[in-house]
Structures are given as C-alpha cells and as structure tokens.
C-alpha cells in the first residue's frame, strides 16, 4: 500500500494543549489534529509538518546563529524536529520541511529581528516543488494551525499539484484524494477550562481540469516559454534580474533547448487533438513524442529553481540586530505552467507515442482509438466530425483495387467528383479532421482502408498544427 500524507503547517513549535478530537464518532485525545487523524484512519499515513523558516527566532539565540540556520535549511529542519520531539506534541514519527518566509519577524525575548525579502508567488512555487517530491499520494491538509499566510500558500500549492496529477492522468482517469481537515474554532494554549469535544471537518479539494494547453496563445504571440529569463520574476531590481539570467544561460542554455522542444511538441500534439487531426500522430515527422524525456525536463526545471534559490543572500545589518534574507523571486505563472505542460506531455507520450510505429493505420484503427481518447478529453464533438470524414473516405475507397494507393483527390476524380482547390488550405485541413484530398494517400489492403500523408506535406501540416488559428 502506498504511503499517504497528513500535512500540517505549524505556527509555533510548542504550546499546544491537549484536545478531545472527534473523528468518525470516535474521540481521540491529542494536541494536534494531524495526530488524531493518523490514529483514526486506516492505511500508511505519514505526518509532514511544514514550518516557516521565520520560526528560527524560536531556536536561535543571536543573529549569527539565525543566519547560519537560514543558510543551511537542513540543519534548521533538524533543530525544528528536535524541538517538536522535546515538546511531546505527538506520539508517532513525523517529518519536517521548511517553508520559505516573507516579511519582518521579531522573536519573543530576542534582541534581533529577521527580515525575509520574498513574495507569495515564490513561496507557493517552491512549496509546489516540494509537494511534487511526495509522489502519487493521497493527501490530507490540516489547517487547524499555522499563520493564514502560510496556510493559503499550502492550499494554493496543493491545487497546483492536483492539476498536475490530473493532467498526468487525463487519458486514464486515475484520481488521487486531496482533503482539507480542520476543527472549529481552532484551539490555542491560551484557552481556559477543560477542552470540549471538537469534531474534525473534512472537505474535498478539487479543481476542474479542462483539456487546454497550460500556456494559452495570445494575439501578440505570447503564451509560451522563449527564454530562461521567463522563470525569473519581473518584480526584481533590473541589475539583479539580468545577473541571474546570465547565470542561468551560462549553466542551462543547452539542455533548455530540449525543454523548449518538449513544450513545443506538447503544444503541437495538443493542437492535433483539440482541432481533430488524429492522422498526424502516426507520422513522427509531424509529431514526435518518443525522443523527448519527461524525467530530463523535470530534473532541468528543478535544477533551474534550485540554482535560483542558491543565490539567496543572508546578511546581518543595523548594528548586528537585523538578519536580512534576500531571495531572487520567480514567476509562479511560468514555472507552474511549465510543470503542467510537462505533465500533459507525459500523458500524451504514454498513450499516443506508440502510434507513429504504425505509419499507415486503417480507418477503423483511427476511429476506435480516437473515440476513446476524445471521450476521455470531453471532445465528443470531434468524434462526430471524424466519423463523418471516415465514412466519406471509406465509401470513396470502395472503388480502389486491393493494394492500390492513390491520393484522395484522385480517388474522388475517378468518381467524377474532382475537388476544387481550397481558398484557405489550413482551415480546410481542420474542417475535414485532417483527412484532406490533396495531402492524404488512400490504399485498399485486404478489405481494409489504410491512410497516410504524402511525405512532401509533412512540413506544411506541422505548420498548420503550430498555428491552427
């Protein structure tokens, strides 16, 4: 049975009182809802605490110690873990991950402050990156503790993750369960009197995922990644932004070209499905899903983000009473949408990558395969138009001899129905589900009708798919 996760953001490392928590009509005595849930539900559930790095003020006595922890997040995770163990917050084992912070913080009883120069978009982006590492798991996000700022960041990151997982499985229907849990009102250590029994409320986290390419085109030609600088926030000092972009280009320009190839191929494959041109998938010269690596693309994007994070600057200022942590912020829109496009590509590669080995499919193979695909994608209207075009082509091919192959236009000419030249070839291509007269070769083969594109049309058809509108 796979491991699943109960995730909780902590707003402090200790000071939570015992609660009487009701789950499924059963009362559990625990300080944290996550612990009560783990003791009440079946399966292998691991508790994962996300702790803002601003809580370093709880464990660092002076600004130099705080700066050292911020520069070494693994050591901060470990000291947080030890503090939680010492406080006896829960009985079983647990894991700790750091959440990047934003804003100015003053620790209780400390004579220093710590300031994080960061933004919510970057925090959400890196949380999403962390959540991806959990793999395909069911998740319960408990929001009964933690500052609202970080709880909101977690929920946004989880929504991105859910979209990612749905796109990964958009053609097979596999679904994961993401839930929110909480008690109302959340109890604090300052509450007085015996704890009243508090039921846990669960609600499903869900998002609607439509079959759309994550980067939508615009009239000005935007809607795609064109440079490594697209991943860097535009809300940065120009010199700092240009400096990190130069570093990214020096380190990642060569593998980045492969990532752009994957994104472009994903967009072309998406257009072929959306605009109903299924025969394109049987020609690797038009859509080549097999020579690009999803793992390489994911690892590259993670390396880019890790490099950007490695450029954070930690300094001690103002008479050594202020720790300042300055990060290079990222574009959540471009980073997350790149991940989503990779997830979509993975799904298309797994389900459609093998079609190019067929080269010249039968009309029955096309119709049966893409009826299932279009149904999964909610593109049932494509099935209607495809069936009509296949029916017309099949009737015309009845007059071919077995083994004979002709251009579709020549088949129609034999029947005294010579087609005229279309005024708008691209529009005509999509209007006929890609089975056009002057580009499609038709052959009778032992009672079946096989089709393929003329080789000199590959480039033209790929151009249609790159800009269908």
N, C-alpha and C positions, 0 to 999 in steps of 0.2 A: 504494500500500500504506500503511495507517495506521501512525502511529508507535506503538511499544510501549515499555515502560519496565522497566529493571532498577533497583530501588530498594534502597539500602543505607544503614543507619544507621551513622554513624561515631562512634567513641568518642574519637578524637583526630584531629588534623589532619596528623600526620606520624608517622614512627617505624615504619611497616610495612615488613617485609623482603620481598625477592623470594621467590616461591614457585613451585614446579613444580606446576601445577594440571592435572589430567586431566579433560577433558570429551569424551565420546563417543570414548574411546580415543585422544584426541589430547592431547599435553602442551603447555601454554601457560605461558610464563614471565611472571608478573605479580605485582604486590604486592596487588592486590585481586581477589577472586573476580568482582566485577561486570565488571571489565575483561576478565578471561579469558572470561567468558560472552559478552560483546559480540563478541569476536574469533572466537568459535567457532560462533555460530548465525546462521542466515540471517534477513534482514529488517532493518527500520529500527528499531533499539533505541537508546534514549537512556538514559544513566546519570543517575539522580537521587539525590543524596545528601541525606538528612535528618540535620541536625546539631543537637544540643541547644544551646539558647542558653546553657547553662551553660559551654560551651567558650569563651565570651567571655573567660574568665580566661587563655586561651592568647594572646590578641591585644591585650588592654587592659592597659596598664602601671599604671593607677591607677583608683580607684573612679569618678572623674568620667568618664573615658573609657569605662569599662564601662557606666555609667548611660546615657551618650549612645548607645551602640550598642543597648542594650536598648530605648530609646525609639524608635529608628529601625531596625527589623529589616531593611529593605532594605540599609542600609549594612553591617549585620552579615553578611548573606548575601554581599555583595560582598567583604568582607575575608576571610571564610572561603574564598571561591572563589580569591582571590589566594594565600592560604597553601597551599592544596592544589596549585595550579599550581606554586608555588615548590618544593614538596617532591617534585615529579615522581611523584606517586602513580599516575598513569595517562597513557596516550598521547593518547587522543582527547578530544573535548569532553565536557562534563558540565554539569549544573545543580545548584543548591543551594537547599534550602528549610530554614527554621528550624523546629525542634520546640520547643514551649514546655516549660519545665523545671519541676521541683518539687524542693524540698529545699535543703540548705545545701552550698556548694562553696567550696573554697579552691584557688586556682591555684598550681601549682608555682612557687616563687620569688616569689610575690606577697605583699604585706603587707596585703591586704584579702580579705574574704570576700563572697560574694554569696548571698543567700537568696531563693528563689522560693516565695511562698505560693500554692500551686496544688494541684490533685488529679489523679489518674489519669483520672477520668471526663472532665474538661475537656480534658486533653491528647489523649485519644482522639477526642473530639468535633471538635476543631479539626484534627486530622490527617485525619479523615474528610472534613471540609470541603475541605481542600487536595487530597486524592486525587480528589474529585469533579471538580475542575478539569482533571484529566488527560483527561477524556472517555472514550469507549469504547475501551479499550486492553487488550491482554494485558499482564500484569504478572508479573515475577519479583522476589520479595522476598528479597534475600540477607541472611542472619542470621549470617554468619561474623564480624561485627564489631559493636561498639556495646554499651553497657550493657544488661543484661537488661530494666531498667525501660522503656527506650525501644523496645527490640525487641518487647516484649509489647504496648506501646501501638500500634506499627505493625501488628502482626498482628491485633489487635482491630479497628483501623480498617479494615483490608483486608477482614475478614469482614463488617463493616457494608457496605462498598462492594459486595461480591459479592452480598449480599442485595438491595441497592438495584438493581443491574443485573439480577438475576434477576426482580425484581418488575416492572421496566420492560418486560421481555420475557416475562412469564409466559404470554401468549397466543400468542406467535410462536415460542417455543423457541430463540431466538438465545442463544448461550452464549459467554462470554469465558473465557480461560485465566488462572488465577492460580496461581502456583507459589512454593514456598519453595526456596531453594538454600542449601547450606552445605558446609563441609568439616569433617571431624572428625579430630583436635581442631583448633579454630581456632589458627593460629599467631600469635605475637606477636614484637615486635622483640627480646625477651629470649631467644628460643630460640637455642640454640647448635648449631653444626655445619651441614653442608650441608642444604638443605631436601629432605626426602623427597618423592617424588611423592604428591600428595594428590588423590584423586578428588572431584569435586563430586557431592553427593547432591541430587536434585530430588524434591520431593513436591508433589502437587496440594493446593491449598487449596480446599476445597469446603464448602458448607453446604446443608442441606436447607431448601428454601423451600416451605412448605405454603400453601395458599390460606386465609390468615387475615388479618383486619384488624389492622394493627400495634398499635392501641390496643384491647385487649380490654376489654369492659364488665365491670363487677363488680356485685354486688348493691346496692352503695351508689351506683351511678350514675357511678362514676369511669370511666376508660378513654378520656378524650378531653381535648383542649386547650380550656380555657374562658377563659384569660386569658394575657396576655403574661408574667405572673409565673411561669407554669408552666415557662418556659425558664430560670429563674434557680435555682441550687442553693439548697436549704433549709439547707445547712450554712454559712450566712453569718451574720455579725452582723446582727441584725434591722434596725438603722438603715441599714446599707449596702444590705441587700437591698431595703428599702422605697424607698430613694432611687433605685436603678437601675430599679426597677419603675415609679416615677413618670416617669422619663425615657423609658422605653420607651412608656408610654401616651401621653405628650405627642407623641412622634415618629411612632408607628406604629399608633395605635388605629384609624384609618380603614382603611388597607389590611389590617390584621389581620382585620377583619370579612370581607373577601373570602377570606382564607386559611381562616378558620373555615367559610365556606360551602363551599369546596372539600373540606375534610376531612369535613364532614357529608354532602356529596353522594357522596363516595367511600364512606363508611360505608353509605349507603342503597343504592348500586349493589352493593357487596359483599354486603349482606344479600339483595338481589334474586337474586343468583347463588347464594349459599350455600343459600338457602331455596327456590330454584326457583320464581321468579316472572318468567319472561322477558318476558311481555307488557308489563311496566312500562317496559322500555327503549324502547318505541315511543310513549311519551307523555312529552313534555318537561315537562309539568305535574307529573309524578311524579318522573322522573329526568332532570335537565337537565345533560348532560355537556359541552355545547358552549359555554356562555357563561362559562366559567371558564378562566383562563390558568395553565398549568403554569409557564411562564417567570416570570410575575409572582410566583407563590407562592415559587419557588426564590430569586428575587432578594430578596424581602422577608425570607425566613428568613436568608439570608446577611447582609443589612443589619443585622438584629437582632443576629446574632452578632458582626459587625464592630463595632457600636456598643458592645456589652458589652466586647469586647477593648480598645477605645479608652479605656476607663475604668481601665485598669491604672495603678497608682501606683508610681512609681520614686523612691526616696528614699535619701539617704546618712546613716547614723546611726552612733552609738558612736564618737565622735572620728574620723569620716570613714574608718572602716575596715570598715564593713559597708554593702553595697548591698542594699537591700531592694526586691523586686519583688512587689507585691501585686495579684493579679488577682481579678476577680469570676468566681466559678466558675459553671458552667452545669449543667443537668440533662441528662446524656447520654441517659437514657431518653426524655425528652420531645422533645429536639431530633432525635435519630436517628429515632425513630418518626414524627415529622412528615415528615422526608425520605422515609422508606419509604412512608408513606401517599401522598405526592405521586407517587412512582414508580409505585405501584399505580394511582392515578388516571390517570396518563399512559397506561398500558397500556389501561385500560378506555375512556378517551376515544378513543384511536386506533382501537380495534376495535369499539366499540359506539356511539360518538357519532352515527354516521350513521343509526342505526335509527329515531330519532324523526321522520325525514323521511317514513317510510313510513306512519305513523299507524295504518293498518288492515291489518296483514300477513295473508298466508294462513297457514293451519295448516302447510303444507309449508315455508314460509319460516322460521317459528319453529323447527320440528323440525330442519331441516337446519342452520340457523345455530347453534343452541344445542347440538346434538350435538357439533359440532366444538369449541365453547367448553368444554363440560363435560368432554370428553375431555382437553383441554389442561390443565384445572384439577384433574384427578383426581376429578371429580364424576360418574362414570359412573352412579351410582345415580339421580341427578337425571334423566338421560336416560330411564331405565326408567319412572319415575313420570310424566314429561312425556309420553312416548309413549302411555301408558295413557290419560291425560286427553284427549290429542288424538284418539285413536282413538274414545273415547266421544263426544266432541263432534262428530266427523266423521259418525258414524253417526246422531246425532240431527239433524244439519243436512240429511240426505238428504231430509227431508220439507218443507224450505223451497222456495218458488218462487224462480226466478232473480231477483235484485235485491231480494228481501225480506229485511228486517233485523228481528230480534226479540231480546228479552232471552233469554238461555239458559234461564231458568226457564220462560218462555212456550213455548219450543220443546219442552221436556220435558212441559209440561202438555198440549200437543196430542197427545202420545203416551200420555196417560193416566198420566204418571209425575211428577205435580206434586211438586217437592221441598219438604220441610219447612223451617222456619226454624232455622238452626244455633244451638246453645246458645252456642258460642264462635266468633263470626264470624272473628276473626283466625286462630285455629287452623284453621278450615275453609278459609280462603283459602290458606294454605300447604299444607294437605293435598291440595288439588286443583291444585297448581302454578300458583296464581293465576288459574285459569280457572273462576271460581265462578259459580253460577247467577244470583245477584242483582246482579252487577256487570259481567258480560260480555255484550256485544251480538254477535250472530252473523248473518252475511249470506252468502247464496249469490251468487257473482259468476262467471258464465260457467264453471260447473263447479267452481270453487274455493270454499273456505270461508274467509271473512275474519272476523277478530275485533277488537274494540276494547272499551275500558272506557267505561261511561257517564260523562259529564262530571261529574255530581254525586257521583261516587265517588272522584275524584282525591285529594281531601284525606284521605279515610278510608284509602285504600290507601297513601298516603305515610306516614300514621301507623303502619300495620302495619309498614312497612319500617324506620321509625326505631326501633322497639322490637319486634322479631319474637318475642321470648321473654317 
